[in-house]
């Protein structure tokens, strides 16, 4: 049943509006001020709010801002006996559906009510279509053995409610896999709620996850639902779970075990119905051994492990992904020459699929159509500022082993020389003569060094 909340400090207005709306078979709640109204929004599923402008304790405009921020799916109609054009314009800019003047007209109330509810339904349908379109456009693409295995695992995992732990480097597509699991599951009609555990300060993570009651801490002027509650009936995606504090880990473990949570500052136990999918770029097994992650939580989360291989280990997927991204950016008429594709396959891709997508967007902006050769492609990648992902950022593209400083001198020197040669060979599109010229040695010497380090030597004609 559709639920409507009336927030007005005049008892007569509340009673009249409630009577009209209940006659239309709506479920109606009333509140004498915005503070009480916001508390009701926390506790009840509300579809539409009638909100007075002039209210005690908290003004209607301030309440409107909070409703639009915390409950974006709820439509709000402002009402006032002292309206003016500027006030109405401001309310609409803040997100109000409409602005009604007192005394209220019966026909106007019912018309605006029906239109606002219809708009809410359209918005939810649009969000669902966008979410579905996201899956179509950014599905788990690739034909390599590694990504095929990921796709099959995600499909199998989606059919159950089992917890999934997705591992992989930054930019490898962990969120895409998590969304695919959600949208392929029986919970697809429910919410997909993401929590980036690395982006939320330790002091706020528990409030974000479990919610808080009014007065639980400074500035907690109203109660607020946590992500476990808002994800009810859907999927809760805990991204970068390895960065979560130990105290928060303990509460997440309890929430998973008992399927219940308690808001900060509250005593009421709230039952939850969420499917947990988590992701990390860390080795959680090592983190458990070092005491940075709870082993019991790791076992709870790691029911179905899915590891996404980095892009450099599935180079055969690069052309498919690149052309897919180019099409999304409206640049499907661009074709890459063989030397450009060879360079992309030999590049290290420290930023993984995210870096490839950014390159596709840059290509689309700069070219839109035509053929793109290796030299032009390398020049495009050089436009990335040093220190960021890109050919110019040597710190990112020459990926040396973490323990290189612990090795003996000869071993470290040999390892660096191998990476150095691979870098310049890739930078010069695999052309021996160009790479040799760039590093200041004869091509014959470069050939010998490549053989020494077992680096694949291009067999195609070098000069053109």
C-alpha positions as CSV (number, residue, x, y, z in Angstrom):
1,X,0.0,0.0,0.0
2,X,1.2,3.5,-0.8
3,X,2.3,5.4,2.3
4,X,2.1,9.2,2.7
5,X,3.5,11.3,5.4
6,X,2.0,14.7,6.4
7,X,4.4,17.1,8.3
8,X,2.5,20.2,9.5
9,X,2.4,22.0,12.8
10,X,-1.4,22.8,12.4
11,X,-3.5,19.9,13.7
12,X,-6.4,20.9,11.6
13,X,-4.4,20.7,8.4
14,X,-3.0,17.3,9.4
15,X,-6.4,15.9,10.2
16,X,-8.0,17.3,6.9
17,X,-5.3,16.0,4.7
18,X,-5.2,12.6,6.4
19,X,-8.9,12.2,6.0
20,X,-8.8,13.1,2.2
21,X,-5.9,10.7,1.5
22,X,-7.3,7.8,3.6
23,X,-10.5,8.0,1.6
24,X,-8.4,7.3,-1.4
25,X,-7.0,4.1,0.3
26,X,-3.6,5.6,1.1
27,X,-1.8,4.7,4.3
28,X,-1.2,8.0,6.1
29,X,1.3,9.1,8.8
30,X,1.3,12.5,10.5
31,X,4.0,14.5,12.3
32,X,3.7,17.9,14.1
33,X,7.3,19.0,13.1
34,X,10.2,18.0,10.8
35,X,12.2,16.2,13.5
36,X,9.3,13.8,14.2
37,X,8.7,13.5,10.5
38,X,12.3,12.5,9.8
39,X,12.2,9.9,12.5
40,X,9.1,8.4,10.9
41,X,11.0,8.3,7.6
42,X,13.7,6.3,9.3
43,X,11.2,3.7,10.6
44,X,8.6,3.5,7.9
45,X,8.7,3.1,4.1
46,X,7.2,6.3,2.8
47,X,6.4,7.1,-0.8
48,X,5.3,10.8,-0.6
49,X,5.6,13.6,1.9
50,X,3.5,16.7,2.3
51,X,5.8,19.2,4.0
52,X,4.9,22.6,5.5
53,X,7.5,25.4,5.0
54,X,7.2,27.1,8.4
55,X,7.8,24.6,11.2
56,X,9.1,24.7,14.8
57,X,12.6,23.3,15.6
58,X,13.6,22.7,12.0
59,X,12.3,24.6,9.0
60,X,10.6,22.9,6.1
61,X,13.4,23.9,3.6
62,X,16.1,22.4,5.7
63,X,14.0,19.2,6.1
64,X,13.4,19.1,2.4
65,X,17.2,19.1,1.8
66,X,17.7,16.2,4.2
67,X,14.8,14.2,2.6
68,X,16.2,14.7,-0.9
69,X,19.7,13.7,0.3
70,X,18.8,10.7,2.5
71,X,15.6,9.5,0.8
72,X,16.0,10.4,-2.9
73,X,13.2,8.0,-3.9
74,X,10.6,9.8,-1.8
75,X,8.7,12.6,-3.5
76,X,8.0,15.8,-1.5
77,X,5.2,18.3,-2.0
78,X,5.7,21.6,-0.1
79,X,2.8,23.5,1.4
80,X,2.6,27.0,2.8
81,X,0.2,29.8,3.7
82,X,2.9,32.5,3.0
83,X,4.2,31.4,-0.3
84,X,5.9,33.5,-2.9
85,X,7.6,32.8,-6.2
86,X,11.1,32.9,-4.9
87,X,10.2,30.4,-2.2
88,X,8.5,28.0,-4.7
89,X,11.5,28.2,-7.1
90,X,13.9,27.5,-4.3
91,X,11.9,24.5,-3.2
92,X,11.8,23.0,-6.7
93,X,15.5,23.5,-7.1
94,X,16.1,21.7,-3.9
95,X,14.1,18.7,-5.2
96,X,10.5,19.3,-4.3
97,X,7.9,17.9,-6.8
98,X,5.5,20.8,-6.4
99,X,4.5,23.7,-4.2
100,X,0.9,24.2,-2.9
101,X,-0.5,27.3,-1.3
102,X,-3.0,27.2,1.6
103,X,-5.9,26.9,1.8
104,X,-5.6,23.6,0.1
105,X,-7.9,22.6,-2.7
106,X,-9.3,19.0,-2.6
107,X,-8.9,18.5,-6.4
108,X,-5.4,20.0,-6.4
109,X,-4.3,17.8,-3.5
110,X,-5.5,14.6,-5.2
111,X,-4.1,15.6,-8.6
112,X,-0.7,16.5,-7.3
113,X,-0.6,13.4,-5.1
114,X,-1.3,11.1,-8.1
115,X,1.2,12.9,-10.3
116,X,3.9,12.8,-7.6
117,X,3.4,9.1,-7.1
118,X,3.5,8.4,-10.8
119,X,6.7,10.3,-11.1
120,X,8.2,8.3,-8.3
121,X,7.3,5.0,-10.1
122,X,8.9,6.3,-13.3
123,X,12.0,7.3,-11.5
124,X,12.3,3.8,-9.9
125,X,11.7,2.1,-13.3
126,X,14.3,4.4,-14.8
127,X,16.9,3.5,-12.1
128,X,16.2,-0.2,-12.7
129,X,16.6,0.1,-16.5
130,X,19.9,2.0,-16.0
131,X,21.0,-0.7,-13.7
132,X,20.1,-3.4,-16.2
133,X,21.7,-1.4,-19.0
134,X,24.9,-1.2,-16.9
135,X,25.1,-4.9,-16.8
136,X,24.6,-5.2,-20.6
137,X,27.2,-2.5,-21.4
138,X,29.8,-3.5,-18.8
139,X,29.3,-7.2,-18.3
140,X,32.2,-9.5,-17.6
141,X,33.7,-9.3,-21.0
142,X,36.5,-11.4,-22.4
143,X,37.3,-14.7,-24.1
144,X,40.5,-15.6,-22.1
145,X,40.4,-18.7,-19.9
146,X,40.8,-16.6,-16.8
147,X,37.8,-14.3,-17.4
148,X,35.7,-17.2,-18.7
149,X,36.2,-18.9,-15.4
150,X,35.3,-15.7,-13.5
151,X,32.1,-15.4,-15.6
152,X,31.1,-19.0,-14.9
153,X,31.8,-18.7,-11.2
154,X,29.8,-15.5,-11.0
155,X,26.9,-17.2,-12.8
156,X,26.9,-20.1,-10.3
157,X,27.3,-17.8,-7.3
158,X,24.3,-15.7,-8.4
159,X,21.9,-18.6,-8.1
160,X,22.5,-18.9,-4.4
161,X,22.6,-16.7,-1.4
162,X,26.2,-17.8,-0.5
163,X,28.7,-15.1,0.5
164,X,31.2,-14.2,-2.2
165,X,34.8,-12.8,-1.8
166,X,36.1,-11.2,-4.9
167,X,39.9,-10.6,-5.1
168,X,42.0,-8.8,-7.7
169,X,44.1,-5.7,-8.3
170,X,42.7,-2.2,-8.4
171,X,40.8,-1.5,-11.6
172,X,40.4,-5.2,-12.5
173,X,36.6,-5.1,-12.4
174,X,35.6,-6.3,-8.9
175,X,32.5,-4.1,-8.7
176,X,31.3,-5.2,-12.1
177,X,31.5,-8.8,-11.0
178,X,29.7,-8.0,-7.8
179,X,26.9,-6.2,-9.8
180,X,26.6,-9.1,-12.2
181,X,26.1,-11.5,-9.3
182,X,23.4,-9.3,-7.8
183,X,21.6,-8.7,-11.1
184,X,21.7,-12.4,-11.9
185,X,20.3,-13.4,-8.5
186,X,16.8,-13.8,-7.1
187,X,17.5,-10.5,-5.3
188,X,17.9,-8.5,-8.5
189,X,14.8,-6.4,-7.8
190,X,16.2,-5.4,-4.4
191,X,18.8,-2.7,-3.8
192,X,22.5,-3.1,-4.5
193,X,24.2,-1.1,-1.8
194,X,27.9,-0.4,-2.0
195,X,30.2,0.5,0.9
196,X,33.8,1.5,0.2
197,X,35.4,0.5,3.5
198,X,38.6,2.3,2.6
199,X,36.9,5.6,1.9
200,X,35.0,5.9,5.2
201,X,36.9,7.0,8.3
202,X,37.1,4.5,11.1
203,X,35.1,6.8,13.3
204,X,32.1,6.7,10.9
205,X,32.2,3.2,9.4
206,X,30.1,1.6,12.2
207,X,27.5,4.4,11.8
208,X,27.4,3.9,8.0
209,X,27.0,0.1,8.3
210,X,24.6,-0.2,11.3
211,X,23.0,3.3,11.5
212,X,22.5,5.4,14.6
213,X,19.8,6.7,16.9
214,X,19.1,10.3,17.6
215,X,21.7,11.7,20.1
216,X,24.1,8.8,19.7
217,X,26.9,11.3,19.0
218,X,27.4,15.0,18.3
219,X,25.3,16.2,15.3
220,X,23.1,13.0,15.3
221,X,19.9,15.1,15.4
222,X,17.8,12.4,13.9
223,X,17.9,8.6,13.7
224,X,19.4,7.1,10.5
225,X,19.3,3.6,8.9
226,X,22.6,1.8,8.3
227,X,23.6,0.1,5.0
228,X,22.6,-3.3,6.4
229,X,19.1,-2.0,6.7
230,X,18.9,-0.1,3.4
231,X,20.2,-3.2,1.6
232,X,17.3,-5.3,3.0
233,X,16.1,-7.8,0.4
234,X,19.1,-7.0,-1.8
235,X,22.9,-7.2,-1.8
236,X,25.4,-5.4,0.4
237,X,28.7,-5.0,-1.4
238,X,31.6,-4.4,1.0
239,X,34.4,-3.1,-1.2
240,X,38.0,-2.9,0.1
241,X,36.9,-5.0,3.1
242,X,40.6,-5.5,4.0
243,X,40.8,-1.8,5.1
244,X,38.0,-2.2,7.7
245,X,39.0,-1.7,11.3
246,X,39.1,-4.7,13.7
247,X,36.3,-3.2,15.8
248,X,34.0,-2.9,12.8
249,X,35.0,-6.4,11.6
250,X,33.8,-7.8,14.9
251,X,30.4,-6.2,14.5
252,X,30.1,-7.2,10.8
253,X,30.9,-10.8,11.9
254,X,28.1,-10.7,14.5
255,X,25.7,-9.2,12.0
256,X,26.4,-12.0,9.5
257,X,26.1,-14.7,12.2
258,X,22.9,-13.4,13.8
259,X,21.4,-11.6,10.8
260,X,20.6,-8.8,13.2
261,X,22.1,-5.3,13.8
262,X,21.8,-2.6,16.5
263,X,22.1,1.0,15.6
264,X,24.7,3.1,17.5
265,X,23.1,4.5,20.6
266,X,20.2,2.1,20.3
267,X,19.0,-1.0,22.2
268,X,16.5,-2.3,19.7
269,X,17.6,-5.3,17.6
270,X,16.8,-5.0,13.9
271,X,16.6,-8.1,11.8
272,X,18.4,-8.0,8.4
273,X,18.0,-9.8,5.1
274,X,21.0,-9.1,3.0
275,X,23.3,-11.1,0.7
276,X,27.0,-10.2,1.4
277,X,29.4,-9.8,-1.4
278,X,32.9,-8.4,-0.5
279,X,36.0,-7.5,-2.4
280,X,39.6,-6.7,-1.7
281,X,42.9,-6.1,-3.4
282,X,44.8,-7.5,-0.4
283,X,45.9,-11.0,0.6
284,X,43.5,-11.5,3.5
285,X,45.2,-14.8,4.4
286,X,48.4,-12.9,5.1
287,X,46.4,-10.1,6.8
288,X,44.9,-12.8,9.2
289,X,48.4,-14.1,9.9
290,X,49.6,-10.6,10.8
291,X,46.6,-9.9,13.0
292,X,45.1,-7.2,10.7
293,X,42.0,-9.2,9.8
294,X,39.8,-11.5,11.8
295,X,40.3,-15.1,10.6
296,X,36.7,-16.0,11.6
297,X,35.3,-13.2,9.5
298,X,37.6,-14.2,6.6
299,X,36.1,-17.8,6.7
300,X,32.6,-16.3,6.8
301,X,33.2,-14.1,3.8
302,X,35.2,-16.5,1.7
303,X,32.4,-19.1,1.0
304,X,32.8,-18.6,-2.8
305,X,36.1,-17.1,-3.7
306,X,36.4,-15.4,-7.1
307,X,39.8,-14.1,-8.3
308,X,39.9,-11.7,-11.2
309,X,43.2,-12.0,-13.1
310,X,45.0,-8.7,-14.0
311,X,44.7,-7.4,-17.5
312,X,48.3,-8.1,-18.3
313,X,47.6,-11.8,-17.8
314,X,44.8,-11.9,-20.3
315,X,46.1,-9.8,-23.1
316,X,43.8,-11.6,-25.6
317,X,40.9,-9.8,-24.1
318,X,42.3,-6.3,-24.7
319,X,41.0,-5.7,-28.3
320,X,37.5,-6.9,-27.3
321,X,37.4,-4.6,-24.3
322,X,38.9,-1.6,-26.1
323,X,36.4,-1.8,-29.0
324,X,33.6,-2.3,-26.5
325,X,34.6,0.9,-24.7
326,X,35.1,2.8,-27.9
327,X,31.6,1.8,-29.0
328,X,30.2,3.0,-25.6
329,X,32.0,6.4,-26.2
330,X,30.5,6.7,-29.7
331,X,33.8,6.0,-31.4
332,X,33.0,2.7,-33.0
333,X,34.4,3.9,-36.4
334,X,38.0,3.9,-35.0
335,X,40.2,1.0,-36.1
336,X,43.5,0.1,-34.6
337,X,46.4,-1.0,-36.8
338,X,48.3,-4.1,-36.0
339,X,51.3,-2.4,-34.4
340,X,48.9,-0.5,-32.0
341,X,47.2,-3.7,-31.0
342,X,50.6,-5.4,-30.4
343,X,51.7,-2.5,-28.2
344,X,48.5,-2.7,-26.2
345,X,49.1,-6.5,-25.7
346,X,52.7,-6.0,-24.5
347,X,51.9,-3.1,-22.2
348,X,51.9,-3.8,-18.5
349,X,48.5,-2.2,-17.6
350,X,49.1,-1.2,-14.0
351,X,45.7,0.3,-13.9
352,X,44.0,-2.8,-15.4
353,X,40.6,-2.5,-17.1
354,X,40.0,1.0,-15.6
355,X,43.2,2.3,-17.3
356,X,42.1,0.7,-20.6
357,X,38.7,2.3,-20.4
358,X,40.3,5.7,-19.7
359,X,42.5,5.2,-22.8
360,X,39.4,4.4,-24.9
361,X,37.7,7.6,-23.7
362,X,40.9,9.6,-24.6
363,X,41.0,8.0,-28.1
364,X,37.3,8.8,-28.6
365,X,37.8,12.4,-27.7
366,X,40.9,12.9,-29.8
367,X,40.0,10.9,-32.9
368,X,36.3,9.7,-33.1
369,X,37.0,7.8,-36.4
370,X,39.8,6.6,-38.7
371,X,42.8,4.3,-38.3
372,X,45.1,4.6,-35.3
373,X,48.7,3.4,-35.5
374,X,51.2,2.4,-32.9
375,X,53.1,5.8,-32.8
376,X,49.9,7.8,-32.5
377,X,48.7,5.5,-29.7
378,X,51.9,5.8,-27.8
379,X,51.8,9.6,-28.1
380,X,48.3,9.5,-26.6
381,X,49.4,7.5,-23.7
382,X,52.3,9.8,-23.1
383,X,49.9,12.6,-22.5
384,X,49.1,11.1,-19.1
385,X,50.9,13.2,-16.4
386,X,54.0,11.5,-15.0
387,X,53.2,9.5,-11.8
388,X,49.7,8.6,-13.0
389,X,48.8,5.4,-14.9
390,X,50.2,5.8,-18.4
391,X,53.3,5.3,-20.5
392,X,54.8,8.5,-19.1
393,X,54.5,7.4,-15.5
394,X,57.5,5.1,-15.3
395,X,57.0,4.5,-11.6
396,X,53.7,2.8,-12.6
397,X,54.7,1.1,-15.8
398,X,58.0,-0.5,-14.8
399,X,56.7,-2.9,-12.2
400,X,59.7,-4.1,-10.2
401,X,59.4,-6.9,-7.6
402,X,58.8,-5.7,-4.1
403,X,61.8,-7.5,-2.7
404,X,64.3,-6.3,-5.3
405,X,66.2,-4.3,-2.6
406,X,66.8,-7.4,-0.6
407,X,68.5,-9.3,-3.5
408,X,72.2,-9.5,-4.2
409,X,73.6,-6.9,-6.6
410,X,73.9,-9.1,-9.7
411,X,70.4,-10.5,-9.3
412,X,68.9,-7.1,-8.8
413,X,70.8,-5.7,-11.8
414,X,69.7,-8.5,-14.1
415,X,66.0,-8.1,-12.9
416,X,66.1,-4.4,-13.5
417,X,67.7,-4.8,-17.0
418,X,64.9,-7.3,-18.0
419,X,62.1,-4.9,-16.9
420,X,64.0,-1.9,-18.5
421,X,64.2,-3.7,-21.9
422,X,60.5,-4.9,-21.8
423,X,59.5,-1.3,-21.1
424,X,61.3,0.2,-24.0
425,X,60.4,-2.6,-26.4
426,X,56.7,-2.0,-25.5
427,X,57.1,1.8,-25.7
428,X,58.5,1.5,-29.3
429,X,55.7,-0.9,-30.4
430,X,58.0,-3.9,-30.5
431,X,60.3,-2.4,-33.2
432,X,63.9,-3.5,-32.4
433,X,65.6,-0.7,-34.3
434,X,63.5,2.0,-32.6
435,X,63.9,0.6,-29.1
436,X,67.7,0.2,-29.7
437,X,67.9,3.8,-30.8
438,X,65.9,5.0,-27.8
439,X,68.2,3.3,-25.2
440,X,71.5,4.0,-27.1
441,X,72.7,0.5,-28.2
442,X,73.1,-1.3,-31.5
443,X,70.1,-3.4,-32.6
444,X,72.3,-6.5,-32.6
445,X,73.2,-5.9,-29.0
446,X,69.5,-5.5,-28.1
447,X,68.7,-8.8,-29.9
448,X,71.3,-10.5,-27.7
449,X,70.0,-9.0,-24.5
450,X,66.4,-9.9,-25.3
451,X,67.4,-13.6,-25.9
452,X,69.5,-13.5,-22.7
453,X,66.4,-12.5,-20.7
454,X,64.0,-14.8,-22.6
455,X,62.0,-11.7,-23.8
456,X,59.8,-12.4,-26.7
457,X,61.3,-10.9,-29.9
458,X,58.8,-9.6,-32.5
459,X,59.0,-11.6,-35.7
460,X,57.2,-9.2,-38.0
461,X,59.0,-6.8,-40.2
462,X,60.5,-4.0,-38.1
463,X,61.0,-1.2,-40.6
464,X,58.1,0.3,-42.7
